[in-house]
Amino acid sequence: MGTQRSVGASADNVGDDAVVSATGRSRDDWFALLDAAGAAGWKHQAIANWLARDQGVDPWWAQGITVGYEQARGIRLPGQRQDGTFEVSVTRTIAGDVEPALRALAAVVTAQTGVEPLALNLAAKYPTARFPLDSGEFLLASASARGAGKTSIGLVRGRMPNGDDLAEAKETLRGWLGAVAVEAVG
């Protein structure tokens, strides 16, 4: 299948300089503060709430710090959701408008899975198509305008029961996005 990129930790997506700029502390400083507060024994939402409410961290950053903390302390694996299932996502920017891009992406997903979308919501602020899979997993396709005739398309595969196939799943989804880009250009 070519070269596979592994599924990275939360900290791989946002640099520590961005965390400091947005929150006034580095990840390590936040993690030490959380350790001192006993957060390793707290549930996810309690950690995020403590950061946002008691420490004044913007809720978006509080979620990111919480996931990073859980991963750094072995409470949560990369790709793992709060409920214990796993999820991977990929995005790509292509030429074209939102509605045709989402329709093309939905067609690729249907061709690859044999599943029609349960819902195709083209009128929403962030248009999506949702595909239920027999295993209880789902695929979520999305599209959003990026200006100047460009659209960001994305796929999420969620409710995966374990993290064994995350890298392979992510590579598969990347291939499907690539097929849409080829269709949009060709």
N, CA and C atoms as an extended XYZ file, in Angstrom:
558
Properties=species:S:1:pos:R:3:atomname:S:1:resname:S:1:resid:I:1 pbc="F F F"
N         0.824       -1.193        0.000 N   MET     1
C         0.000        0.000        0.000 CA  MET     1
C         0.866        1.253        0.000 C   MET     1
N         2.114        1.165       -0.253 N   GLY     2
C         2.971        2.342       -0.228 CA  GLY     2
C         3.401        2.675        1.174 C   GLY     2
N         3.843        3.902        1.359 N   THR     3
C         4.307        4.312        2.678 CA  THR     3
C         3.130        4.741        3.526 C   THR     3
N         3.066        4.202        4.716 N   GLN     4
C         2.001        4.561        5.642 CA  GLN     4
C         2.540        5.533        6.674 C   GLN     4
N         1.766        6.572        6.915 N   ARG     5
C         2.100        7.495        7.983 CA  ARG     5
C         1.279        7.087        9.186 C   ARG     5
N         1.905        7.032       10.335 N   SER     6
C         1.177        6.613       11.520 CA  SER     6
C         0.251        7.723       11.981 C   SER     6
N        -0.669        7.361       12.848 N   VAL     7
C        -1.574        8.328       13.443 CA  VAL     7
C        -0.842        8.967       14.602 C   VAL     7
N        -0.706       10.266       14.550 N   GLY     8
C         0.100       10.972       15.535 CA  GLY     8
C        -0.670       11.364       16.776 C   GLY     8
N         0.082       11.788       17.754 N   ALA     9
C        -0.489       12.279       19.001 CA  ALA     9
C        -1.024       13.685       18.793 C   ALA     9
N        -1.845       14.119       19.704 N   SER    10
C        -2.442       15.446       19.663 CA  SER    10
C        -1.379       16.534       19.521 C   SER    10
N        -0.274       16.396       20.225 N   ALA    11
C         0.787       17.403       20.207 CA  ALA    11
C         1.452       17.519       18.842 C   ALA    11
N         1.297       16.512       17.988 N   ASP    12
C         1.896       16.559       16.660 CA  ASP    12
C         1.212       17.584       15.759 C   ASP    12
N        -0.027       17.938       16.082 N   ASN    13
C        -0.812       18.822       15.221 CA  ASN    13
C        -0.637       20.303       15.531 C   ASN    13
N        -0.290       20.639       16.749 N   VAL    14
C        -0.173       22.033       17.176 CA  VAL    14
C         1.139       22.193       17.928 C   VAL    14
N         1.966       23.109       17.468 N   GLY    15
C         3.259       23.331       18.104 CA  GLY    15
C         3.135       23.939       19.495 C   GLY    15
N         4.142       23.681       20.323 N   ASP    16
C         4.125       24.195       21.688 CA  ASP    16
C         4.150       25.718       21.717 C   ASP    16
N         4.784       26.343       20.720 N   ASP    17
C         4.793       27.804       20.678 CA  ASP    17
C         3.382       28.357       20.527 C   ASP    17
N         2.526       27.659       19.767 N   ALA    18
C         1.130       28.082       19.617 CA  ALA    18
C         0.380       27.929       20.938 C   ALA    18
N         0.674       26.861       21.674 N   VAL    19
C         0.030       26.646       22.977 CA  VAL    19
C         0.418       27.782       23.927 C   VAL    19
N         1.699       28.114       23.974 N   VAL    20
C         2.170       29.202       24.844 CA  VAL    20
C         1.515       30.518       24.448 C   VAL    20
N         1.480       30.787       23.161 N   SER    21
C         0.903       32.039       22.680 CA  SER    21
C        -0.576       32.155       23.049 C   SER    21
N        -1.300       31.060       22.953 N   ALA    22
C        -2.746       31.088       23.206 CA  ALA    22
C        -3.107       30.979       24.679 C   ALA    22
N        -2.256       30.305       25.470 N   THR    23
C        -2.644       30.010       26.859 CA  THR    23
C        -1.716       30.600       27.907 C   THR    23
N        -0.546       31.059       27.482 N   GLY    24
C         0.408       31.626       28.434 CA  GLY    24
C         1.314       30.608       29.096 C   GLY    24
N         1.127       29.326       28.796 N   ARG    25
C         1.959       28.261       29.366 CA  ARG    25
C         2.288       27.232       28.297 C   ARG    25
N         3.395       26.532       28.506 N   SER    26
C         3.747       25.436       27.605 CA  SER    26
C         2.938       24.193       27.981 C   SER    26
N         2.935       23.216       27.081 N   ARG    27
C         2.267       21.944       27.388 CA  ARG    27
C         2.826       21.336       28.666 C   ARG    27
N         4.156       21.301       28.772 N   ASP    28
C         4.782       20.716       29.963 CA  ASP    28
C         4.333       21.435       31.234 C   ASP    28
N         4.226       22.762       31.173 N   ASP    29
C         3.750       23.512       32.343 CA  ASP    29
C         2.306       23.146       32.683 C   ASP    29
N         1.456       23.049       31.648 N   TRP    30
C         0.064       22.652       31.900 CA  TRP    30
C         0.000       21.236       32.475 C   TRP    30
N         0.793       20.327       31.903 N   PHE    31
C         0.768       18.946       32.368 CA  PHE    31
C         1.223       18.853       33.821 C   PHE    31
N         2.244       19.621       34.203 N   ALA    32
C         2.716       19.634       35.595 CA  ALA    32
C         1.629       20.190       36.511 C   ALA    32
N         0.947       21.232       36.070 N   LEU    33
C        -0.144       21.816       36.863 CA  LEU    33
C        -1.293       20.814       37.021 C   LEU    33
N        -1.611       20.116       35.939 N   LEU    34
C        -2.661       19.103       35.993 CA  LEU    34
C        -2.260       17.939       36.912 C   LEU    34
N        -1.005       17.510       36.829 N   ASP    35
C        -0.530       16.451       37.728 CA  ASP    35
C        -0.678       16.875       39.185 C   ASP    35
N        -0.267       18.104       39.487 N   ALA    36
C        -0.345       18.611       40.866 CA  ALA    36
C        -1.790       18.691       41.351 C   ALA    36
N        -2.718       18.917       40.425 N   ALA    37
C        -4.136       19.002       40.794 CA  ALA    37
C        -4.793       17.626       40.895 C   ALA    37
N        -4.072       16.562       40.501 N   GLY    38
C        -4.632       15.205       40.561 CA  GLY    38
C        -5.462       14.831       39.352 C   GLY    38
N        -5.262       15.514       38.227 N   ALA    39
C        -6.102       15.323       37.045 CA  ALA    39
C        -5.978       13.949       36.403 C   ALA    39
N        -4.899       13.219       36.670 N   ALA    40
C        -4.755       11.892       36.063 CA  ALA    40
C        -5.906       10.967       36.455 C   ALA    40
N        -6.567       11.264       37.551 N   GLY    41
C        -7.703       10.455       37.986 CA  GLY    41
C        -9.053       11.031       37.594 C   GLY    41
N        -9.069       12.134       36.869 N   TRP    42
C       -10.318       12.776       36.474 CA  TRP    42
C       -10.793       12.278       35.113 C   TRP    42
N       -12.061       12.444       34.850 N   LYS    43
C       -12.622       12.168       33.527 CA  LYS    43
C       -12.254       13.325       32.598 C   LYS    43
N       -12.329       13.058       31.308 N   HIS    44
C       -11.950       14.035       30.285 CA  HIS    44
C       -12.631       15.387       30.496 C   HIS    44
N       -13.955       15.365       30.633 N   GLN    45
C       -14.685       16.632       30.720 CA  GLN    45
C       -14.318       17.406       31.977 C   GLN    45
N       -14.010       16.715       33.057 N   ALA    46
C       -13.602       17.401       34.291 CA  ALA    46
C       -12.277       18.136       34.083 C   ALA    46
N       -11.363       17.520       33.343 N   ILE    47
C       -10.074       18.168       33.065 CA  ILE    47
C       -10.302       19.411       32.204 C   ILE    47
N       -11.053       19.253       31.112 N   ALA    48
C       -11.300       20.379       30.211 CA  ALA    48
C       -12.031       21.509       30.933 C   ALA    48
N       -13.012       21.153       31.757 N   ASN    49
C       -13.750       22.177       32.510 CA  ASN    49
C       -12.842       22.908       33.489 C   ASN    49
N       -11.978       22.170       34.151 N   TRP    50
C       -11.061       22.796       35.119 CA  TRP    50
C       -10.147       23.786       34.414 C   TRP    50
N        -9.627       23.386       33.262 N   LEU    51
C        -8.760       24.285       32.503 CA  LEU    51
C        -9.518       25.537       32.059 C   LEU    51
N       -10.726       25.354       31.533 N   ALA    52
C       -11.497       26.489       31.012 CA  ALA    52
C       -12.042       27.362       32.142 C   ALA    52
N       -12.695       26.746       33.092 N   ARG    53
C       -13.379       27.500       34.146 CA  ARG    53
C       -12.412       28.031       35.194 C   ARG    53
N       -11.548       27.169       35.702 N   ASP    54
C       -10.693       27.559       36.822 CA  ASP    54
C        -9.377       28.203       36.398 C   ASP    54
N        -8.927       27.913       35.171 N   GLN    55
C        -7.642       28.451       34.726 CA  GLN    55
C        -7.793       29.483       33.609 C   GLN    55
N        -9.018       29.697       33.138 N   GLY    56
C        -9.265       30.725       32.128 CA  GLY    56
C        -8.785       30.389       30.728 C   GLY    56
N        -8.621       29.099       30.439 N   VAL    57
C        -8.176       28.681       29.108 CA  VAL    57
C        -9.382       28.651       28.168 C   VAL    57
N        -9.205       29.201       26.967 N   ASP    58
C       -10.249       29.137       25.953 CA  ASP    58
C       -10.708       27.673       25.807 C   ASP    58
N       -12.019       27.423       25.703 N   PRO    59
C       -12.509       26.034       25.641 CA  PRO    59
C       -11.879       25.188       24.540 C   PRO    59
N       -11.606       25.768       23.372 N   TRP    60
C       -10.979       24.992       22.297 CA  TRP    60
C        -9.587       24.541       22.725 C   TRP    60
N        -8.809       25.451       23.315 N   TRP    61
C        -7.469       25.104       23.780 CA  TRP    61
C        -7.541       24.148       24.967 C   TRP    61
N        -8.546       24.307       25.814 N   ALA    62
C        -8.705       23.403       26.960 CA  ALA    62
C        -8.900       21.966       26.482 C   ALA    62
N        -9.693       21.783       25.427 N   GLN    63
C        -9.895       20.438       24.875 CA  GLN    63
C        -8.581       19.877       24.339 C   GLN    63
N        -7.837       20.696       23.607 N   GLY    64
C        -6.561       20.235       23.048 CA  GLY    64
C        -5.548       19.879       24.120 C   GLY    64
N        -5.450       20.706       25.148 N   ILE    65
C        -4.530       20.418       26.253 CA  ILE    65
C        -4.961       19.147       26.967 C   ILE    65
N        -6.277       18.980       27.141 N   THR    66
C        -6.799       17.787       27.819 CA  THR    66
C        -6.447       16.521       27.043 C   THR    66
N        -6.682       16.510       25.750 N   VAL    67
C        -6.363       15.332       24.937 CA  VAL    67
C        -4.858       15.074       24.976 C   VAL    67
N        -4.059       16.131       24.837 N   GLY    68
C        -2.603       15.969       24.908 CA  GLY    68
C        -2.160       15.404       26.244 C   GLY    68
N        -2.752       15.887       27.321 N   TYR    69
C        -2.432       15.392       28.662 CA  TYR    69
C        -2.796       13.912       28.792 C   TYR    69
N        -3.995       13.567       28.342 N   GLU    70
C        -4.432       12.170       28.424 CA  GLU    70
C        -3.504       11.259       27.619 C   GLU    70
N        -3.080       11.713       26.466 N   GLN    71
C        -2.163       10.905       25.659 CA  GLN    71
C        -0.791       10.824       26.306 C   GLN    71
N        -0.300       11.933       26.827 N   ALA    72
C         1.029       11.943       27.456 CA  ALA    72
C         1.071       11.067       28.707 C   ALA    72
N        -0.050       10.945       29.397 N   ARG    73
C        -0.093       10.160       30.635 CA  ARG    73
C        -0.615        8.742       30.419 C   ARG    73
N        -0.837        8.359       29.170 N   GLY    74
C        -1.287        6.999       28.867 CA  GLY    74
C        -2.741        6.741       29.187 C   GLY    74
N        -3.512        7.786       29.382 N   ILE    75
C        -4.940        7.644       29.666 CA  ILE    75
C        -5.716        7.407       28.376 C   ILE    75
N        -5.215        7.975       27.282 N   ARG    76
C        -5.867        7.866       25.983 CA  ARG    76
C        -4.786        7.681       24.927 C   ARG    76
N        -5.050        6.810       23.962 N   LEU    77
C        -4.129        6.585       22.851 CA  LEU    77
C        -4.420        7.567       21.720 C   LEU    77
N        -3.438        7.848       20.866 N   PRO    78
C        -3.733        8.677       19.699 CA  PRO    78
C        -4.864        8.061       18.882 C   PRO    78
N        -5.807        8.902       18.479 N   GLY    79
C        -6.957        8.447       17.706 CA  GLY    79
C        -8.116        7.959       18.550 C   GLY    79
N        -7.917        7.830       19.858 N   GLN    80
C        -8.963        7.305       20.729 CA  GLN    80
C        -9.896        8.427       21.186 C   GLN    80
N       -11.179        8.138       21.173 N   ARG    81
C       -12.208        9.075       21.607 CA  ARG    81
C       -12.519        8.851       23.091 C   ARG    81
N       -13.293        9.755       23.656 N   GLN    82
C       -13.665        9.647       25.067 CA  GLN    82
C       -14.374        8.339       25.390 C   GLN    82
N       -15.169        7.826       24.445 N   ASP    83
C       -15.944        6.614       24.710 CA  ASP    83
C       -15.128        5.333       24.520 C   ASP    83
N       -13.836        5.473       24.187 N   GLY    84
C       -12.971        4.309       24.028 CA  GLY    84
C       -12.835        3.825       22.599 C   GLY    84
N       -13.707        4.297       21.701 N   THR    85
C       -13.567        3.928       20.292 CA  THR    85
C       -12.485        4.797       19.655 C   THR    85
N       -12.171        4.491       18.409 N   PHE    86
C       -11.105        5.202       17.712 CA  PHE    86
C       -11.650        5.891       16.470 C   PHE    86
N       -10.918        6.916       16.038 N   GLU    87
C       -11.354        7.717       14.897 CA  GLU    87
C       -10.134        8.237       14.145 C   GLU    87
N       -10.239        8.268       12.825 N   VAL    88
C        -9.213        8.895       12.000 CA  VAL    88
C        -9.887        9.891       11.070 C   VAL    88
N        -9.148       10.905       10.675 N   SER    89
C        -9.691       11.885        9.739 CA  SER    89
C        -8.597       12.373        8.803 C   SER    89
N        -9.020       12.777        7.618 N   VAL    90
C        -8.113       13.325        6.612 CA  VAL    90
C        -8.821       14.476        5.907 C   VAL    90
N        -8.052       15.432        5.417 N   THR    91
C        -8.598       16.530        4.628 CA  THR    91
C        -7.685       16.812        3.447 C   THR    91
N        -8.270       17.469        2.471 N   ARG    92
C        -7.513       17.852        1.285 CA  ARG    92
C        -8.232       19.027        0.634 C   ARG    92
N        -7.492       19.957        0.091 N   THR    93
C        -8.092       21.079       -0.622 CA  THR    93
C        -8.027       20.800       -2.113 C   THR    93
N        -9.169       21.003       -2.780 N   ILE    94
C        -9.262       20.771       -4.221 CA  ILE    94
C        -9.862       21.997       -4.886 C   ILE    94
N        -9.722       22.066       -6.203 N   ALA    95
C       -10.360       23.125       -6.972 CA  ALA    95
C       -11.842       22.785       -7.114 C   ALA    95
N       -12.693       23.801       -7.031 N   GLY    96
C       -14.120       23.579       -7.237 CA  GLY    96
C       -14.958       24.145       -6.119 C   GLY    96
N       -16.271       24.038       -6.307 N   ASP    97
C       -17.239       24.550       -5.349 CA  ASP    97
C       -17.676       23.465       -4.378 C   ASP    97
N       -18.252       23.891       -3.264 N   VAL    98
C       -18.580       22.985       -2.163 CA  VAL    98
C       -19.554       21.887       -2.572 C   VAL    98
N       -20.709       22.242       -3.119 N   GLU    99
C       -21.725       21.229       -3.401 CA  GLU    99
C       -21.246       20.155       -4.373 C   GLU    99
N       -20.656       20.516       -5.524 N   PRO   100
C       -20.164       19.452       -6.414 CA  PRO   100
C       -19.027       18.640       -5.785 C   PRO   100
N       -18.211       19.294       -4.964 N   ALA   101
C       -17.117       18.562       -4.312 CA  ALA   101
C       -17.668       17.524       -3.344 C   ALA   101
N       -18.668       17.897       -2.553 N   LEU   102
C       -19.251       16.934       -1.615 CA  LEU   102
C       -19.973       15.825       -2.362 C   LEU   102
N       -20.681       16.168       -3.414 N   ARG   103
C       -21.359       15.127       -4.209 CA  ARG   103
C       -20.325       14.151       -4.796 C   ARG   103
N       -19.214       14.679       -5.289 N   ALA   104
C       -18.166       13.812       -5.848 CA  ALA   104
C       -17.556       12.935       -4.764 C   ALA   104
N       -17.317       13.511       -3.589 N   LEU   105
C       -16.759       12.727       -2.481 CA  LEU   105
C       -17.744       11.641       -2.050 C   LEU   105
N       -19.022       11.987       -1.947 N   ALA   106
C       -20.034       10.992       -1.572 CA  ALA   106
C       -20.086        9.862       -2.597 C   ALA   106
N       -19.939       10.203       -3.884 N   ALA   107
C       -19.947        9.173       -4.928 CA  ALA   107
C       -18.751        8.236       -4.788 C   ALA   107
N       -17.587        8.786       -4.456 N   VAL   108
C       -16.398        7.953       -4.258 CA  VAL   108
C       -16.617        7.019       -3.057 C   VAL   108
N       -17.122        7.558       -1.940 N   VAL   109
C       -17.351        6.737       -0.747 CA  VAL   109
C       -18.359        5.629       -1.055 C   VAL   109
N       -19.434        5.957       -1.759 N   THR   110
C       -20.436        4.946       -2.117 CA  THR   110
C       -19.812        3.876       -3.011 C   THR   110
N       -19.003        4.294       -3.986 N   ALA   111
C       -18.357        3.326       -4.877 CA  ALA   111
C       -17.406        2.409       -4.108 C   ALA   111
N       -16.708        2.950       -3.122 N   GLN   112
C       -15.730        2.158       -2.373 CA  GLN   112
C       -16.373        1.255       -1.320 C   GLN   112
N       -17.497        1.690       -0.754 N   THR   113
C       -18.108        0.935        0.350 CA  THR   113
C       -19.377        0.190       -0.043 C   THR   113
N       -20.016        0.605       -1.138 N   GLY   114
C       -21.307        0.031       -1.505 CA  GLY   114
C       -22.438        0.564       -0.636 C   GLY   114
N       -22.182        1.611        0.119 N   VAL   115
C       -23.177        2.180        1.036 CA  VAL   115
C       -23.581        3.559        0.543 C   VAL   115
N       -24.886        3.776        0.430 N   GLU   116
C       -25.404        5.107        0.102 CA  GLU   116
C       -25.384        5.953        1.376 C   GLU   116
N       -25.259        7.267        1.236 N   PRO   117
C       -25.270        8.105        2.439 CA  PRO   117
C       -26.624        8.047        3.138 C   PRO   117
N       -26.591        7.943        4.449 N   LEU   118
C       -27.811        7.988        5.258 CA  LEU   118
C       -28.413        9.379        5.145 C   LEU   118
N       -27.541       10.375        5.123 N   ALA   119
C       -27.967       11.759        4.999 CA  ALA   119
C       -26.943       12.498        4.148 C   ALA   119
N       -27.436       13.341        3.270 N   LEU   120
C       -26.589       14.220        2.477 CA  LEU   120
C       -27.127       15.620        2.710 C   LEU   120
N       -26.445       16.375        3.546 N   ASN   121
C       -26.921       17.684        3.969 CA  ASN   121
C       -26.138       18.771        3.252 C   ASN   121
N       -26.659       19.208        2.114 N   LEU   122
C       -25.973       20.206        1.300 CA  LEU   122
C       -26.297       21.635        1.721 C   LEU   122
N       -27.383       21.831        2.473 N   ALA   123
C       -27.827       23.179        2.832 CA  ALA   123
C       -27.206       23.692        4.133 C   ALA   123
N       -26.512       22.838        4.854 N   ALA   124
C       -25.941       23.236        6.145 CA  ALA   124
C       -24.781       24.200        5.950 C   ALA   124
N       -24.436       24.916        7.000 N   LYS   125
C       -23.285       25.810        6.959 CA  LYS   125
C       -22.029       25.010        6.604 C   LYS   125
N       -21.898       23.814        7.173 N   TYR   126
C       -20.811       22.891        6.864 CA  TYR   126
C       -21.433       21.620        6.297 C   TYR   126
N       -21.609       21.535        4.975 N   PRO   127
C       -22.289       20.395        4.356 CA  PRO   127
C       -21.582       19.062        4.635 C   PRO   127
N       -22.377       18.026        4.870 N   THR   128
C       -21.850       16.704        5.184 CA  THR   128
C       -22.686       15.605        4.530 C   THR   128
N       -22.093       14.434        4.463 N   ALA   129
C       -22.783       13.206        4.083 CA  ALA   129
C       -22.333       12.143        5.081 C   ALA   129
N       -23.294       11.427        5.662 N   ARG   130
C       -22.984       10.420        6.681 CA  ARG   130
C       -23.312        9.036        6.141 C   ARG   130
N       -22.370        8.111        6.335 N   PHE   131
C       -22.500        6.745        5.841 CA  PHE   131
C       -22.394        5.773        7.014 C   PHE   131
N       -23.480        5.074        7.370 N   PRO   132
C       -23.383        4.062        8.426 CA  PRO   132
C       -22.780        2.777        7.854 C   PRO   132
N       -21.875        2.170        8.584 N   LEU   133
C       -21.263        0.921        8.146 CA  LEU   133
C       -21.817       -0.232        8.984 C   LEU   133
N       -21.853       -1.417        8.406 N   ASP   134
C       -22.426       -2.587        9.086 CA  ASP   134
C       -21.783       -2.874       10.434 C   ASP   134
N       -20.531       -2.535       10.583 N   SER   135
C       -19.789       -2.839       11.805 CA  SER   135
C       -20.163       -1.927       12.977 C   SER   135
N       -21.044       -0.939       12.717 N   GLY   136
C       -21.347        0.054       13.745 CA  GLY   136
C       -20.486        1.292       13.598 C   GLY   136
N       -19.487        1.212       12.723 N   GLU   137
C       -18.655        2.374       12.440 CA  GLU   137
C       -19.422        3.305       11.505 C   GLU   137
N       -18.855        4.469       11.254 N   PHE   138
C       -19.448        5.395       10.300 CA  PHE   138
C       -18.361        6.105        9.526 C   PHE   138
N       -18.748        6.639        8.387 N   LEU   139
C       -17.909        7.548        7.610 CA  LEU   139
C       -18.660        8.859        7.504 C   LEU   139
N       -17.961        9.951        7.690 N   LEU   140
C       -18.548       11.275        7.558 CA  LEU   140
C       -17.730       12.040        6.533 C   LEU   140
N       -18.393       12.456        5.463 N   ALA   141
C       -17.755       13.264        4.422 CA  ALA   141
C       -18.170       14.708        4.627 C   ALA   141
N       -17.245       15.626        4.413 N   SER   142
C       -17.562       17.039        4.590 CA  SER   142
C       -16.893       17.871        3.516 C   SER   142
N       -17.413       19.082        3.332 N   ALA   143
C       -16.832       20.024        2.380 CA  ALA   143
C       -17.057       21.432        2.902 C   ALA   143
N       -16.055       22.286        2.743 N   SER   144
C       -16.205       23.683        3.143 CA  SER   144
C       -15.385       24.569        2.211 C   SER   144
N       -15.914       25.754        1.940 N   ALA   145
C       -15.273       26.697        1.029 CA  ALA   145
C       -13.962       27.188        1.615 C   ALA   145
N       -12.979       27.326        0.739 N   ARG   146
C       -11.679       27.860        1.134 CA  ARG   146
C       -11.341       29.110        0.337 C   ARG   146
N       -12.312       29.629       -0.393 N   GLY   147
C       -12.104       30.859       -1.157 CA  GLY   147
C       -11.443       30.612       -2.492 C   GLY   147
N       -11.623       31.569       -3.409 N   ALA   148
C       -10.989       31.548       -4.728 CA  ALA   148
C       -11.183       30.219       -5.453 C   ALA   148
N       -12.427       29.682       -5.427 N   GLY   149
C       -12.713       28.461       -6.167 CA  GLY   149
C       -12.096       27.202       -5.606 C   GLY   149
N       -11.766       27.209       -4.319 N   LYS   150
C       -11.187       26.028       -3.674 CA  LYS   150
C       -12.118       25.534       -2.566 C   LYS   150
N       -12.100       24.240       -2.358 N   THR   151
C       -12.922       23.601       -1.340 CA  THR   151
C       -12.085       22.600       -0.560 C   THR   151
N       -12.248       22.608        0.744 N   SER   152
C       -11.620       21.606        1.599 CA  SER   152
C       -12.600       20.449        1.751 C   SER   152
N       -12.148       19.255        1.396 N   ILE   153
C       -12.975       18.063        1.585 CA  ILE   153
C       -12.337       17.211        2.676 C   ILE   153
N       -13.172       16.515        3.411 N   GLY   154
C       -12.652       15.697        4.497 CA  GLY   154
C       -13.447       14.430        4.694 C   GLY   154
N       -12.787       13.453        5.286 N   LEU   155
C       -13.426       12.193        5.662 CA  LEU   155
C       -13.033       11.841        7.092 C   LEU   155
N       -14.006       11.362        7.839 N   VAL   156
C       -13.783       10.833        9.181 CA  VAL   156
C       -14.313        9.412        9.192 C   VAL   156
N       -13.528        8.494        9.707 N   ARG   157
C       -14.011        7.136        9.971 CA  ARG   157
C       -14.046        7.011       11.474 C   ARG   157
N       -15.226        6.806       12.016 N   GLY   158
C       -15.393        6.804       13.460 CA  GLY   158
C       -16.011        5.540       14.004 C   GLY   158
N       -15.975        5.459       15.333 N   ARG   159
C       -16.464        4.320       16.117 CA  ARG   159
C       -15.711        3.025       15.794 C   ARG   159
N       -14.434        3.172       15.441 N   MET   160
C       -13.612        1.985       15.211 CA  MET   160
C       -13.366        1.338       16.573 C   MET   160
N       -13.498        0.013       16.681 N   PRO   161
C       -13.426       -0.633       17.993 CA  PRO   161
C       -12.044       -0.660       18.636 C   PRO   161
N       -10.995       -0.562       17.810 N   ASN   162
C        -9.639       -0.555       18.378 CA  ASN   162
C        -8.724        0.264       17.481 C   ASN   162
N        -7.531        0.483       17.939 N   GLY   163
C        -6.597        1.323       17.212 CA  GLY   163
C        -5.627        0.573       16.319 C   GLY   163
N        -5.867       -0.720       16.108 N   ASP   164
C        -4.921       -1.539       15.349 CA  ASP   164
C        -4.775       -1.133       13.888 C   ASP   164
N        -5.844       -0.612       13.288 N   ASP   165
C        -5.840       -0.340       11.855 CA  ASP   165
C        -5.914        1.146       11.524 C   ASP   165
N        -5.545        2.012       12.451 N   LEU   166
C        -5.696        3.447       12.227 CA  LEU   166
C        -4.867        3.941       11.041 C   LEU   166
N        -3.612        3.566       10.973 N   ALA   167
C        -2.749        4.041        9.892 CA  ALA   167
C        -3.262        3.555        8.538 C   ALA   167
N        -3.670        2.298        8.478 N   GLU   168
C        -4.201        1.752        7.228 CA  GLU   168
C        -5.503        2.446        6.844 C   GLU   168
N        -6.379        2.684        7.824 N   ALA   169
C        -7.644        3.366        7.552 CA  ALA   169
C        -7.389        4.778        7.043 C   ALA   169
N        -6.452        5.456        7.660 N   LYS   170
C        -6.132        6.827        7.255 CA  LYS   170
C        -5.590        6.847        5.826 C   LYS   170
N        -4.750        5.904        5.494 N   GLU   171
C        -4.188        5.829        4.140 CA  GLU   171
C        -5.299        5.545        3.124 C   GLU   171
N        -6.243        4.690        3.467 N   THR   172
C        -7.376        4.403        2.584 CA  THR   172
C        -8.190        5.667        2.341 C   THR   172
N        -8.493        6.395        3.412 N   LEU   173
C        -9.269        7.631        3.274 CA  LEU   173
C        -8.523        8.657        2.420 C   LEU   173
N        -7.210        8.743        2.585 N   ARG   174
C        -6.409        9.657        1.747 CA  ARG   174
C        -6.555        9.286        0.269 C   ARG   174
N        -6.543        7.996       -0.022 N   GLY   175
C        -6.711        7.545       -1.403 CA  GLY   175
C        -8.063        7.954       -1.969 C   GLY   175
N        -9.105        7.860       -1.137 N   TRP   176
C       -10.438        8.263       -1.590 CA  TRP   176
C       -10.488        9.762       -1.858 C   TRP   176
N        -9.862       10.559       -0.996 N   LEU   177
C        -9.810       12.007       -1.247 CA  LEU   177
C        -9.038       12.291       -2.531 C   LEU   177
N        -7.971       11.547       -2.757 N   GLY   178
C        -7.192       11.710       -3.985 CA  GLY   178
C        -8.006       11.414       -5.221 C   GLY   178
N        -8.897       10.439       -5.144 N   ALA   179
C        -9.762       10.115       -6.271 CA  ALA   179
C       -10.710       11.269       -6.566 C   ALA   179
N       -11.176       11.961       -5.542 N   VAL   180
C       -12.048       13.117       -5.747 CA  VAL   180
C       -11.270       14.238       -6.414 C   VAL   180
N       -10.059       14.471       -5.978 N   ALA   181
C        -9.245       15.528       -6.559 CA  ALA   181
C        -8.994       15.253       -8.041 C   ALA   181
N        -8.761       14.000       -8.392 N   VAL   182
C        -8.533       13.642       -9.789 CA  VAL   182
C        -9.803       13.879      -10.591 C   VAL   182
N       -10.971       13.478      -10.035 N   GLU   183
C       -12.236       13.701      -10.719 CA  GLU   183
C       -12.511       15.195      -10.910 C   GLU   183
N       -12.205       15.987       -9.885 N   ALA   184
C       -12.493       17.421       -9.943 CA  ALA   184
C       -11.621       18.119      -10.979 C   ALA   184
N       -10.379       17.655      -11.136 N   VAL   185
C        -9.464       18.279      -12.090 CA  VAL   185
C        -9.688       17.751      -13.499 C   VAL   185
N        -9.928       16.406      -13.583 N   GLY   186
C        -9.986       15.750      -14.886 CA  GLY   186
C       -11.252       15.772      -15.580 C   GLY   186
